[in-house]
Amino acid sequence: MSRFTDDPKRNAQIMLAIRDREEDLVKMAEDLAQNLANIFRQEEEKPLSEKNHKERQLRNIQEVAEQSTSWAEVELFIRYQAARKEIYATWADTAIQKLKDLETIARSIVGTADESAIRKVHLELIRRVLGHTVRWHVWHAKGEPKLKQAQQGGGQ
């Protein structure tokens, strides 16, 4: 279990509150993944099922979030990837805003002025959203096309 405070009971309450919001986090991740898919199709003018569909970059961002103790570090890495043209700048701006907005949810979960706990919960929410975003992105890039092909009688 993640440790947000020194109080095990409080940590359990925070984890329960996070789990209660999991569906909203999954939906936010779906929106981010769909936004990336739309930008990819628009910019690259090819289907998302193409080999270079940005999955690796999403995983890199997720990995930075997993290892980081700071939202600023994650935000900087997203901007860095956009500057290197590894991820689309328009998607990066959207993602940064949505992930930054998770701080409001973190504040409501923690419910006190404990800035350290708020930062930790904010990062946990970011990690979850990015993890779900990767899974949604892989679905949009690999699962959906196969399902559509199978539904049209084109195989597995």
C-alpha positions in Angstrom: 0.0 0.0 0.0 1.2 3.5 -0.8 2.3 5.6 2.1 0.9 9.1 2.1 1.1 9.9 5.8 2.7 8.3 8.9 -0.8 7.2 10.0 -1.7 3.7 8.7 -5.4 4.3 9.3 -5.3 7.6 7.3 -3.4 5.9 4.5 -6.1 3.3 4.3 -8.8 6.0 4.1 -6.9 7.8 1.4 -6.5 4.6 -0.7 -10.2 3.9 -0.3 -11.0 7.4 -1.5 -8.7 6.9 -4.5 -10.4 3.6 -5.4 -13.8 5.3 -5.1 -12.6 7.7 -7.9 -11.0 5.0 -10.1 -13.8 5.0 -12.6 -13.4 8.7 -13.1 -9.6 8.2 -13.5 -10.2 5.5 -16.1 -12.5 7.8 -18.0 -10.0 10.7 -17.9 -7.4 8.2 -19.3 -9.7 7.1 -22.0 -10.2 10.8 -23.1 -6.4 11.3 -23.1 -5.8 8.2 -25.2 -8.6 9.1 -27.6 -7.2 12.6 -27.9 -3.8 11.2 -28.8 -5.3 8.8 -31.3 -7.2 11.6 -33.0 -4.1 13.8 -33.2 -2.0 10.8 -34.5 -4.5 10.2 -37.3 -4.7 13.9 -38.1 -0.9 14.5 -38.1 0.4 11.3 -39.5 -2.5 10.7 -42.0 -2.3 6.9 -41.3 -4.1 4.5 -39.0 -3.2 4.3 -35.4 -2.4 0.6 -35.9 0.9 1.7 -37.6 4.0 0.6 -35.8 5.1 4.1 -34.5 1.9 5.1 -32.7 3.5 6.7 -29.6 3.0 3.8 -27.2 6.7 3.8 -26.2 6.5 7.5 -25.4 3.4 7.1 -23.2 5.3 4.3 -21.4 8.3 6.6 -20.9 6.1 9.3 -19.4 4.4 6.7 -17.1 7.8 5.4 -16.0 9.0 8.9 -15.1 5.8 9.4 -13.1 6.3 6.0 -11.3 9.8 7.0 -10.3 9.2 10.7 -9.5 8.4 12.4 -6.3 7.4 15.6 -8.0 4.6 16.7 -10.4 7.0 19.3 -11.7 9.4 16.6 -12.8 6.6 14.7 -14.7 5.4 17.9 -16.3 8.9 18.8 -17.4 9.4 15.4 -19.0 6.1 15.7 -20.9 7.2 19.1 -22.2 10.7 17.7 -23.0 9.2 14.9 -25.0 7.0 17.4 -26.9 10.0 19.6 -27.6 11.8 16.6 -29.0 8.8 15.9 -31.1 8.4 12.5 -29.5 4.9 13.3 -28.4 2.6 15.9 -30.0 2.7 19.3 -28.3 -1.1 19.7 -28.5 -1.5 16.4 -26.7 1.2 17.4 -24.2 -0.7 20.6 -23.3 -3.9 18.8 -22.8 -2.3 16.0 -20.8 -0.5 18.5 -18.6 -3.7 20.4 -17.8 -5.7 17.3 -17.0 -2.9 15.9 -14.9 -2.4 19.2 -13.1 -6.2 19.4 -12.4 -5.9 16.1 -10.5 -4.4 18.2 -7.6 -7.9 19.4 -6.9 -9.1 15.8 -6.4 -6.0 15.1 -4.3 -6.9 18.1 -2.0 -10.4 16.8 -1.6 -9.2 13.3 -0.8 -6.6 14.5 1.8 -9.0 17.0 3.2 -6.4 18.8 5.3 -3.7 21.3 4.6 -1.1 18.5 4.6 0.9 19.6 1.5 3.1 16.6 1.6 0.2 14.2 1.6 -1.5 16.2 -1.2 1.6 16.0 -3.4 1.8 12.2 -2.8 -1.9 11.7 -3.6 -1.6 13.9 -6.6 1.3 11.8 -8.0 -0.6 8.6 -7.2 -3.6 9.9 -9.2 -1.2 10.9 -12.1 0.4 7.4 -12.1 -3.0 5.7 -12.2 -4.3 8.0 -15.1 -1.1 7.5 -17.1 -1.2 3.7 -16.6 -4.8 3.6 -17.7 -3.9 5.9 -20.6 -1.3 3.5 -21.9 -3.8 0.6 -21.7 -6.5 2.6 -23.5 -3.9 3.7 -26.1 -2.8 0.1 -26.8 -6.5 -0.9 -27.1 -7.1 1.9 -29.6 -4.0 1.0 -31.6 -4.0 -2.8 -31.5 -7.3 -4.2 -30.0 -9.9 -2.1 -31.8 -8.5 -2.7 -35.3 -8.4 -6.4 -34.7 -12.0 -6.4 -33.4 -13.2 -4.4 -36.3 -11.4 -6.7 -38.7 -12.9 -9.8 -37.0 -16.4 -8.3 -37.1 -16.0 -7.7 -40.8 -15.1 -11.3 -41.3 -11.4 -10.6 -41.8 -9.9 -13.0 -39.3 -8.8 -12.8 -35.7 
